[in-house]
Amino acid sequence: MLHVPAAFSAGVYRGVSMRLIAFLAAFAALGGTARAAPDKMQAVEIGPGATLSVQVRPVPRAGAGEVLVRVRAAGVNPVDWKAAPRRVGLVPGVDVAGVIDSLGEGVTGFKVGDAVLGFARQSGSYAEYALIPLTSLARKPRSMTFEQAAGIPVAAETAYRALHEAGRLTRGQTVLVHGAAGGVGSAAVQIAKAAGARVIGTASADNHEFLKSLGVDKAIDYRAQRFEDAVTQVDLVLNTVDADTGARSIGIIRAGGALVSIVGPPNAAACAAARIRCVRPDRAAGAPNSELLEKIVELADAGKFKVFVDGAYPMTDVAQAWEKSRGGHTRGKLVIQVSAGSAAKHQ
Ligand SMILES: NC(=O)c1ccc[n+]([C@@H]2O[C@H](COP(=O)([O-])OP(=O)(O)OC[C@H]3O[C@@H](n4cnc5c(N)ncnc54)[C@H](OP(=O)(O)O)[C@@H]3O)[C@@H](O)[C@H]2O)c1
């Protein structure tokens, strides 16, 4: 049976366009697959001093060009805790995987009940319901659990833009990925391999088997060896670690090569002297990225992109997840288990 949202009660029907009525009728024809979210939900909220608690909050409603998703899992990124002091009173998190609950006006190509992933920048993602704009929405890879899928959006977008857009990666090039076992690094290794690159990755020795499982051709233990002594004349370096690692990378890149940094700009004069391009991924927050996400989903469906979940935490334990993330040694991704079925591949 179709559950009609309170907002569509008799009095409000006056003025509702024929298009919306047709839309609701289409759900009814689907045998009642339309679900209306409740008015209230459980969500993590950032308090003063970036404290965290689970609160009852209003469920957001999908506006034009948005979908409302019943969240199964939310991905953790360092930006979540870095931005927390500026987001008091709001729901943290960007990465989300779940099932579409309702469609805003003008949304095509998706239907209620679809398993999806995407960016929930405005609403936040550590909540039972989150809003994803159509421009940042993709279907969930069939082979992935919701937890794995929740680890895709920010890390994969960053890695893809860093390698393909900023780095102009071409087949046959040699790429060095610093921090290859982390969220962005592990995504970058797989995206570079899929593009036909030779990939070298830095990580501590404990992560070398993991790097091999991602496809790296050569792993460097940054604790036992200076990477400058192990590699030279690479075409492209992706630095996900720190400014010092970026500065030390300039000397191992061939003239005409590129250093892409997502952790602060390297010294421009040193880059010019070495005749390399030093760049950041060009990404305005909120820029459309659904086509990019779809490319990653296709890689995942082809078995060429995986997400390793290092830890899955209930909403009550977000502080522990952030503490682990702050430690700087996450393997793959951390995720928040938001609702039942987060570890399932299907609904
Ligand atoms: N500008 C952007 O658009 C953007 C987007 C996303 C992320 N970021 C930033 O990029 C950084 C990485 O993000 P992330 O999500 O990938 O973080 P992450 O998952 O927390 O990265 C953790 C990884 O870093 C590795 N690591 C730590 N120190 C290392 C070192 N000295 N050399 C090599 N590897 C080292 C660790 O490997 P071991 O355990 O083996 O040491 C671990 O696997 C963060 O600062 C984040 O804020 C920026």
The ligand as an SDF file (V2000), in Angstrom:
LIG
                    3D

 48 52  0  0  0  0  0  0  0  0999 V2000
   42.2010   18.0830   -0.6130 N   0  0  0  0  0  0  0  0  0  0  0  0
   41.3410   17.1000   -0.8020 C   0  0  0  0  0  0  0  0  0  0  0  0
   40.5420   17.1560   -1.7250 O   0  0  0  0  0  0  0  0  0  0  0  0
   41.3710   15.9220    0.1110 C   0  0  0  0  0  0  0  0  0  0  0  0
   40.4310   14.9040   -0.0790 C   0  0  0  0  0  0  0  0  0  0  0  0
   40.5160   13.7730    0.7240 C   0  0  0  0  0  0  0  0  0  0  0  0
   41.5050   13.6990    1.6970 C   0  0  0  0  0  0  0  0  0  0  0  0
   42.3570   14.7350    1.8980 N   0  0  0  0  0  0  0  0  0  0  0  0
   43.4020   14.6730    2.9390 C   0  0  0  0  0  0  0  0  0  0  0  0
   44.3390   13.6910    2.5080 O   0  0  0  0  0  0  0  0  0  0  0  0
   44.8720   13.0000    3.6350 C   0  0  0  0  0  0  0  0  0  0  0  0
   44.6880   11.5070    3.4270 C   0  0  0  0  0  0  0  0  0  0  0  0
   43.2930   11.1880    3.4730 O   0  0  0  0  0  0  0  0  0  0  0  0
   42.8530    9.6760    3.6400 P   0  0  0  0  0  0  0  0  0  0  0  0
   41.3820    9.6570    3.7240 O   0  0  0  0  0  0  0  0  0  0  0  0
   43.5300    8.8190    2.6400 O   0  0  0  0  0  0  0  0  0  0  0  0
   43.4890    9.3910    5.0910 O   0  0  0  0  0  0  0  0  0  0  0  0
   43.6720    8.0070    5.8560 P   0  0  0  0  0  0  0  0  0  0  0  0
   42.8460    6.9550    5.2370 O   0  0  0  0  0  0  0  0  0  0  0  0
   43.4750    8.2980    7.2880 O   0  0  0  0  0  0  0  0  0  0  0  0
   45.2460    7.6550    5.6120 O   0  0  0  0  0  0  0  0  0  0  0  0
   45.8220    6.7560    6.4780 C   0  0  0  0  0  0  0  0  0  0  0  0
   47.0100    6.0740    5.7690 C   0  0  0  0  0  0  0  0  0  0  0  0
   48.1420    6.9400    5.7580 O   0  0  0  0  0  0  0  0  0  0  0  0
   49.2980    6.1050    5.7820 C   0  0  0  0  0  0  0  0  0  0  0  0
   50.4750    6.8330    6.2490 N   0  0  0  0  0  0  0  0  0  0  0  0
   50.5990    7.5520    7.3920 C   0  0  0  0  0  0  0  0  0  0  0  0
   51.8390    8.1180    7.4390 N   0  0  0  0  0  0  0  0  0  0  0  0
   52.4840    7.7460    6.2980 C   0  0  0  0  0  0  0  0  0  0  0  0
   53.7700    8.0270    5.7490 C   0  0  0  0  0  0  0  0  0  0  0  0
   54.6470    8.7980    6.3740 N   0  0  0  0  0  0  0  0  0  0  0  0
   54.0780    7.4960    4.5390 N   0  0  0  0  0  0  0  0  0  0  0  0
   53.2020    6.7060    3.8700 C   0  0  0  0  0  0  0  0  0  0  0  0
   51.9600    6.3950    4.3360 N   0  0  0  0  0  0  0  0  0  0  0  0
   51.6070    6.9250    5.5390 C   0  0  0  0  0  0  0  0  0  0  0  0
   48.9200    4.9910    6.7150 C   0  0  0  0  0  0  0  0  0  0  0  0
   49.6670    3.8260    6.3810 O   0  0  0  0  0  0  0  0  0  0  0  0
   50.5210    3.0880    7.5300 P   0  0  0  0  0  0  0  0  0  0  0  0
   49.5140    2.6870    8.5880 O   0  0  0  0  0  0  0  0  0  0  0  0
   51.1480    1.9460    6.8090 O   0  0  0  0  0  0  0  0  0  0  0  0
   51.4870    4.1180    8.0580 O   0  0  0  0  0  0  0  0  0  0  0  0
   47.4150    4.8100    6.4960 C   0  0  0  0  0  0  0  0  0  0  0  0
   47.1150    3.7060    5.6810 O   0  0  0  0  0  0  0  0  0  0  0  0
   44.1490   13.5830    4.8570 C   0  0  0  0  0  0  0  0  0  0  0  0
   44.9600   14.5950    5.4100 O   0  0  0  0  0  0  0  0  0  0  0  0
   42.8850   14.1790    4.2740 C   0  0  0  0  0  0  0  0  0  0  0  0
   42.3570   15.2290    5.0580 O   0  0  0  0  0  0  0  0  0  0  0  0
   42.3210   15.8420    1.1170 C   0  0  0  0  0  0  0  0  0  0  0  0
  1  2  1  0
  2  3  2  0
  2  4  1  0
  4  5  1  0
  4 48  2  0
  5  6  2  0
  6  7  1  0
  7  8  2  0
  8  9  1  0
  8 48  1  0
  9 10  1  0
  9 46  1  0
 10 11  1  0
 11 12  1  0
 11 44  1  0
 12 13  1  0
 13 14  1  0
 14 15  2  0
 14 16  1  0
 14 17  1  0
 17 18  1  0
 18 19  2  0
 18 20  1  0
 18 21  1  0
 21 22  1  0
 22 23  1  0
 23 24  1  0
 23 42  1  0
 24 25  1  0
 25 26  1  0
 25 36  1  0
 26 27  1  0
 26 35  1  0
 27 28  2  0
 28 29  1  0
 29 30  1  0
 29 35  2  0
 30 31  1  0
 30 32  2  0
 32 33  1  0
 33 34  2  0
 34 35  1  0
 36 37  1  0
 36 42  1  0
 37 38  1  0
 38 39  2  0
 38 40  1  0
 38 41  1  0
 42 43  1  0
 44 45  1  0
 44 46  1  0
 46 47  1  0
M  CHG  2   8   1  16  -1
M  END
$$$$
